[in-house]
Amino acid sequence: DTEVTQTPKHLVMGMTNKKSLKCEQHMGHRAMYWYKQKAKKPPELMFVYSYEKLSINESVPSRFSPECPNSSLLNLHLHALQPEDSALYLCASSQERDSYSGNTIYFGEGSWLTVV
Amino acid sequence: GQQLNQSPQSMFIQEGEDVSMNCTSSSIFNTWLWYKQDPGEGPVLLIALYKAGELTSNGRLTAQFGITRKDSFLNISASIPSDVGIYFCAGQLGTGNNRKLIWGLGTSLGVNP
């Protein structure tokens, strides 16, 4: 069982709505990630937080806004999305130690987003 | 840019058969990760490899970190219906904030009971 918990499991939103995806991990990991995944494709990195600071933004449109309230929580705020943004959004975490094993990434079960 | 070549793209086998899939690249990696993803779920880590030449098992699964650090394979022995899913390899380049995880395109596995 994954120790990265994501809510909601499913979300349907209109293009004018504002919604948020939430992620929580209790493994003491200090790096957290948001990925986007389309059907039968590998995950694509969106954002990385390291020690609660945004360290990587893979040129993601501003309609996606990440937030890291503390070391266990990660949110993704959604506003004015497009239908092509419909996908599985995956949260992940890693220890962020100075070792290769410390960077192993563990995923949550994902939030299915449909934009109508 | 860097990319991983994962093969086969898909395979359909009989229950009880052994399965092998691999990933190759022209880049040198410091970590290889193998994930399995069931429909509608997130990827689940199967095996992580950190040293060139490392051979690691997890139940019926065995994976190896290629000696050149440019490739890895995953073997599944005595397949069962619950092995059905998409298997992804991922290789890590760099360290710290410069690290980057490169993904294969996945191997879709079907198992006929």
Interface residues (C-beta under 8 A of the other chain):
Chain A: T2 V4 Q6 K40 K41 P42 P43 L45 S50 S55 I56 L88 L90 D98 Y100 S101 N103 T104 I105 Y106 F107 G108 E109 G110 W112
Chain B: N30 T31 L33 Y35 G40 E41 G42 P43 V44 L45 A48 Y50 I86 F88 A90 Q92 T95 G96 N97 R99 L101 W103 G104 L105 G106 S108
